[in-house]
Amino acid sequence: MSLAHTFRISLYGTVIFAAAILGRAEDGYLTSYLTILMAALGWYLTEPPRQRGTPGWLSNVFGLVAVLASAIEFFSDNPEGRLLSGSHLIVYVTWIVLLQPKAARQYWTLLGLSILQVAVASVLTSGGWFGVSLVAFNTLAMWTLAVFSLHEADLQFGQAVLQTGSHEAVLAGQGPLQSAAFDGQRWHQRPADTRSTMHYDVQRRWLTARFAGGVFSLSIMSLLIGAMFFLLIPRMWIGQPLSIGDGRDEPLGRRKLTGFTTEVRLGDLGQILESSAPVLSLRLYDALTDQSVDISTYTARQGGDEPLFRGAVLTRYNNGRWEADSLGAPAQKRPLTWNFPGVRQEIVLEPVGADVLFCLDQAEAVRLRNSTESAIWAPTTGLTFLDAPDGRQRKLAYTVYSRWPDAEPFQMGTEAADGRNRLFMSRGYSYLEHLRQLPRNQLRELRALARKVTDEIRRRRPDREPTPLELARGLESYLRDSGEYSYSLKLDILDRDLDPVEDFLFNRRQGNCEYFATALTLMLRAEGIPARLVTGFKGGEINPLSGSFEVQQRHAHSWVEAEVGGSNFLTLDATPAVARSESVRSLSPSVNFWGWIKTLGTGFWDDYVVSVSLDRQQELIYQPLRTMTMQIVNRVKALAGSLLAWFGVDQEFLSNPRNWFSLTGGIITAVILLLVSAAIWLARWTWNWIRSLLQTRRASAVAGQHRFVAFYDRFCRLLKGAGLTREPAVTPEEFARAAAERLQPALTGAGLAAFPLEITRWFYRARFGEAPPSEQELAELDRQLGQLERVLATARGPAASTRTSAPRP
């Protein structure tokens, strides 16, 4: 493949790849597909042999249309369009340039627009796929730039041929060559050329394995330098965060994780129960000692079988739809630090579209990393939210401090019993009374079932009225343990005229955790017990590569919180635990080699790119560097102190300037100067030794090259004696081909037909810095030169010409 074709393929590939990255980042592949179409059309119209394209006035019209389209998108009511209008303008301009006639200016513009598209994509996403794509784009862009420089040099030589009137254009028989349309197919028809400081030899290829290796090495170096700057520059926010539109708008591309919003339809959670997409990763540490805490130990102290991550608290039900209310005490800001016994939760949350900060138990303090937002705590629900929600369109890393859970079954509490009346009153309305509400004139069958179950509990205790706790446990056990109901992800509705929860209780009798939790919540309310539905996640798995506890969407779960007279809300779970665990386990993705690699890469990206904060930089970089520097300084001070102690001098003596002009001070000054001089002499001696070693090796290599050049000079003298002399305008390889052709009969008979080209290639290797021949190869060349000398002595008569020019076709 010619150099020109290689460059064009690289350039158009870079443009398409950048468009694909931007399309993936904004979840809109239409622009990527259209860019591929425009690239194909631009190649067909503007590249050789057609070399047409849109004229300048039409490109200006297209540019005006692109600006107007972006302006309309920016001033529309769509908040997503306001932010994406700028990126779409870049794409529109790329299309316009693709359709223009191509010269160096257009090629540079396309490269610049590609880099801009990738830069915009970095703002729209923080996924691990972008890190892999960025590395690939960096390598491709480096390759394209390197080939572009060679392509420009190639065009310069083509222009030089036209300017000097070289005979090759005439011999081509097709008129003058146009530099912009030159396809690199006829360069082999002309001799070597020199322009500026570059020497062009038509017999040597531009694109070699050495060139590709150099580009790859340069890409690796650029990535390493970029990573160094990324890690060393402090992760600090300056100024206010960017805001598009007013605060009432929904954020860009808001992806809400179904089942964790303020309004949930019964059955929504089933849409994610079969997904293995990640939700969050967790690391636990002791808040005081920073020792790692095992998640199973924490869960055992929590009093459950698996950890629970609360996500949404829903209180109002009507015909299969749950809604959240804002009743209760006003939200409170959480502190940033915690200096009491407890646990520190290091959490990385995926962009789930919800504003709640998932965590274990109640958050006593919350610190967000890489964010100017703060956390607020809702006392009524016990949940922690973002004070300035942005829809979680990026990964969020935050630290949560919580108390050690005790062994009591009341885990989801908000306040002590003596403060409940004050806490659960808002505008004269009782929050607990709200949690007893059922839809009017509905759920008659459910009410009757709840009464039947509780009557059975009362019959078992004829001596007294069961407590609310006993009634709640009895209803929970009926749904979970009676065998009347089974766990299933199938959500087929048998009777659409019934409320979905009654269809579950009396017809289908199987469903997921949502149905069990909804049925229990409503049955508790039917018996006058305040209850609310909670959605979140239950369980997770330890990642063997990163060591973090990871939660996926298949771990989504619903349970119930009921107020039964204790100091806190009681956690109830009516879902059959064994059947649910088996279902979650069956949905676990099979982990193969590539799965392990993907998990490892995702963990690295989350820990060292997305979650890099100023605190983490302090922990991983700044503090170790500071510690190492202080250790060196302290050792130098200790050494200096030992030397001074040897002279019987202490620090107090040196702090007095008069002591420096005493006999002891003079001796100390002399010793210090002597030591500094010795250090300088040692550094200079080391540097000279290293330089002499390098010069010796270089001289050895140059000597080897000179020794070989002597062989090549001998070769040229032998041919000159045979009447063949190389003119300055003829390259060594062209001269060798002409000599081999002239002396072909004699050289073939002696087995030296390829020897002129072989010794010339060795000459090129030595001349351009490659390794010269070894001693064994030099001995073989000496033997062949001796044989050539004998052949030329025999064939001296046929060599009639005295000077040889470039070979003529």
Secondary structure, 3 states (H helix, E strand, C coil): CCHHHHHHHHHHHHHHHHHHHHHHHCCCCHHHHHHHHHHHHHHHHHCCCCCCCCCHHHHHHHHHHHHHHHHHHHCCCCHHHHHHHHHHHHHHHHHHHHCCCCCHHHHHHHHHHHHHHHHHHHHHCCCHHHHHHHHHHHHHHHHHHHHHHHHHHHHHHHHHHHHHCCHHHHHHCCCCCCHHHCCCCCHHHCCCEEECCEEECCCCCCCCHHHHHHHHHHHHHHHHHHHHHHHHCCCCCCCCCCCCCCCCCCCCCCCCCCCCCCEEECCHHHHCCCCCCEEEEEEEEECCCCCECCHHHHHHHHCCCCCEEEEEEECEEECCEEECCCCCCCCEECCCCCCCCCEEEEEEECCCCCCECCCECCCCEEEEECCCCCEEEECCCCEEEECCCCCCCCCEEEEEEECCCCCCCCCCCCCCHHHHHHHCEECCEEHHHHCCCCCCCCCHHHHHHHHHHHHHHHHHCCCCCCCHHHHHHHHHHHHHHCCCCEECCCCCCCCCCCCHHHHHHHHHCEECHHHHHHHHHHHHHHCCCCEEEEEEEECCEECCCCCCEEEEHHHEEEEEEECCCCCCCEEECCCCHHHHHHHHHHCCCCCCHHHHHHHHHHHHHHHHHHCCCHHHHHHHHHHHHHHHHHHHHHHHHHHHHHHHHHCCCCHHHHHCHHHHHCHHHHHHHHHHHHHHHHHHHHHHHHHHHHHHHHHHHHHHHHHHHHHHHHHHHHHHHHHHHCCCCECCCCCHHHHHHHHHHHCHHHHHHCCCCCHHHHHHHHHHHHHCCCCCCCHHHHHHHHHHHHHHHHHHHHCCCCCCCCCECCCCC
